[in-house]
């Protein structure tokens, strides 16, 4: 065999091997996509039917990653063993949940009002705060792009992949009422509550703020960097002052907050509102975002404890 023939023979074999590798890779990719899609559908539907919680999903996902990572390459069956152990663990926990039956008393419905201009500061605060609060009650908020990934839940991700994300963006007042009417205020199997968000277009966000206040027990308002030029925050303070007592609201502030103007806005709104609640304290409860004073989320939770205690005895107004 001369050199040219040998080179042709080698090249033919190399091409043949590459084709096999490409074919196997394509088949593996198709199978992985199919299994991944099926798993996503199962998880999303289970989550939507409240058979699992976000916290439990994170725990099981971590265990599965560890099960795969700890597989012994010299003993392929170890992967099956590890995954089986995770499945047994999950079934045991689920059985324990069914036996314990978490208390059915409703949680405290907390509305979070915030400025979208805070960016990562708002994102950081929300992630830590909602983790602590969800053991107490549900979280309601008007969603924004900055928290889109943070608040995205499995069934919402499935709707997004199906091209149904438009149902979460409201354009009309009727859409706002429908979206709020679909909020989940009940406990998950592990006893935690969920985050309910609504994405509003400019034409209806003010209406949405009023409707959310109507369905909330207490409010946390992030006023860091607030001044008299923040028209959106001014409107929210006015609505809040006209909707509930000052004792059921907590305001997060920093050195850049115009606290005096916030108090002035509140006083003007309560004076102008014909609300027959009788005399009450108009002293606002502020929590400073000062690292030297300890964890800000824990201090907000502590401040909310009094508001939550008074709100828990109040019946929620019907969605009119």
RABELPE-V963788 format. One record per residue. SS is DSSP state (h for helix, s for strand, l for the rest). PSI is psi in degrees with one decimal (NA if undefined). D_CENTER is the distance of its C-alpha to the mean C-alpha in whole Angstrom. Layout:
SS;PSI;D_CENTER
SS;PSI;D_CENTER
This chain:
l;121.6;69
l;174.8;70
h;-40.5;67
h;-42.1;65
h;-38.8;65
h;-42.7;64
h;-40.3;61
h;-39.8;60
h;-46.5;60
h;-44.1;57
h;-39.8;55
h;-41.7;55
h;-39.8;54
h;-45.5;51
h;-40.7;50
h;-44.2;50
h;-42.7;48
h;-37.5;46
h;-41.7;46
h;-44.5;45
h;-43.9;42
h;-41.1;41
h;-44.7;41
h;-38.3;39
h;-41.7;36
h;-43.8;36
h;-43.9;36
h;-39.8;34
h;-43.0;31
h;-44.8;31
h;-42.8;31
h;-42.1;28
h;-40.8;26
h;-47.3;27
h;-40.1;26
h;-42.4;23
h;-44.0;22
h;-43.2;24
h;-41.7;21
h;-42.7;18
h;-44.5;19
h;-46.2;20
h;-44.6;17
h;-42.9;15
h;-39.0;17
h;-40.9;17
h;-42.2;13
h;-29.6;14
l;9.7;17
l;36.5;15
l;-10.8;17
l;163.3;15
l;168.6;12
h;-39.1;9
h;-43.7;11
h;-37.0;14
h;-40.9;14
h;-39.1;13
h;-48.7;17
h;-39.0;18
h;-41.8;18
h;-41.4;19
h;-38.9;22
h;-39.8;23
h;-43.9;23
h;-36.6;25
h;-40.8;27
h;-42.6;28
h;-29.8;29
l;8.3;31
l;135.8;33
l;115.2;37
l;-26.1;38
l;-7.7;42
l;84.7;40
l;-29.9;38
h;-13.6;38
h;-29.2;36
h;-44.8;33
h;-41.5;33
h;-45.8;34
h;-45.8;31
h;-37.6;28
h;-41.4;30
h;-39.5;30
h;-41.3;26
h;-42.0;26
h;-42.0;28
h;-45.1;26
h;-41.6;23
h;-37.1;26
h;-42.3;27
h;-42.2;23
h;-41.1;23
h;-38.3;26
h;-39.5;26
h;-43.6;23
h;-33.8;25
h;-40.3;28
h;-35.6;26
l;89.7;24
l;147.8;21
l;141.2;23
l;-0.2;22
l;141.6;22
l;151.4;19
l;178.2;16
l;123.1;16
l;109.3;14
s;130.1;13
s;129.3;13
s;117.2;12
s;134.5;14
l;165.4;15
l;127.3;17
h;-17.3;16
h;-10.1;19
h;-22.4;18
l;-125.3;16
h;-30.2;15
h;-42.7;16
h;-39.5;13
h;-47.0;11
h;-47.9;12
h;-44.3;12
h;-44.8;9
h;-44.1;8
h;-39.9;11
h;-45.8;11
h;-29.2;7
h;-39.8;9
h;-40.8;12
h;-29.0;11
l;-11.2;10
l;-11.2;13
l;-41.5;15
l;-174.7;13
l;160.9;10
s;129.2;8
s;139.7;9
s;159.3;9
s;115.6;11
l;156.0;9
l;170.8;11
h;-34.1;13
h;-26.1;12
h;11.3;8
h;-46.3;9
h;-32.8;8
h;-40.1;6
h;-2.1;3
l;124.1;6
l;162.1;7
h;-45.3;11
h;-28.8;12
h;-37.3;11
h;-41.1;12
h;-41.9;15
h;-37.6;16
h;-44.4;16
h;-26.9;18
l;-2.1;20
l;23.6;20
l;19.1;19
h;-19.6;16
h;-21.9;18
h;-20.0;17
h;-8.9;14
s;118.8;16
s;141.8;18
l;-21.6;21
l;162.4;23
h;-36.5;23
h;-35.5;23
h;-37.1;20
h;-48.3;18
h;-40.0;20
h;-42.4;19
h;-45.9;16
h;-34.9;15
h;-21.2;17
l;3.1;15
l;148.2;12
l;112.5;12
l;6.7;13
l;160.8;15
l;148.2;14
l;171.8;14
l;-29.8;17
l;4.6;16
l;-6.3;16
l;161.8;12
l;177.1;10
l;168.0;7
s;125.2;4
s;118.7;7
s;156.5;7
s;133.4;11
s;114.8;13
s;143.0;16
l;163.6;20
l;-32.8;22
l;-20.6;24
l;2.8;22
h;-34.1;19
h;-40.0;21
h;-40.1;22
h;-38.8;18
h;-45.6;18
h;-41.5;21
h;-38.2;19
h;-39.3;16
h;-35.6;18
h;-20.7;21
l;19.0;18
l;149.6;17
l;-36.1;18
s;168.0;18
s;138.2;16
s;123.8;15
s;122.5;17
s;103.8;17
l;22.1;20
l;128.0;21
l;9.7;24
l;138.9;24
l;179.2;28
l;-8.1;30
l;-5.2;29
l;83.8;25
h;-37.8;26
h;-44.1;22
h;-37.4;22
h;-44.7;25
h;-42.7;24
h;-38.4;21
h;-42.5;23
h;-45.6;26
h;-41.5;24
h;-42.9;23
h;-31.9;26
h;-6.2;27
h;-31.1;25
l;161.8;25
l;156.5;27
h;-24.7;26
h;-11.8;26
h;18.6;22
s;143.1;21
s;134.6;20
s;124.6;20
s;124.1;20
s;169.6;22
l;-169.8;24
l;-23.8;28
l;0.1;27
l;131.4;26
l;82.4;29
h;-40.4;29
h;-40.8;32
h;-34.6;31
h;-44.6;28
h;-39.6;30
h;-42.2;32
h;-41.7;30
h;-47.5;29
h;-40.7;33
h;-39.7;34
h;-42.3;31
h;-33.7;32
h;-34.5;35
h;-19.5;35
l;133.5;33
l;71.3;35
l;118.9;33
l;55.0;35
l;-6.1;34
l;176.3;37
l;140.1;37
l;162.0;34
l;136.0;33
l;13.1;31
l;122.6;31
l;149.1;27
s;112.4;25
s;141.0;24
s;124.2;23
s;136.5;24
l;69.5;22
l;110.5;25
h;-29.4;25
h;-13.8;28
h;4.4;27
l;-178.6;24
l;121.6;21
h;-36.7;19
h;-40.8;16
h;-37.3;18
h;-35.1;21
h;-41.3;18
h;-43.9;17
h;-43.1;21
h;-33.2;22
h;-16.9;19
h;-40.6;21
h;-41.8;24
h;-40.1;22
h;-37.3;20
h;-41.6;24
h;-31.7;25
h;-30.1;22
l;-21.9;22
l;0.6;26
l;134.7;25
l;139.0;25
l;140.1;22
l;141.5;24
l;151.8;24
l;105.2;23
l;NA;26
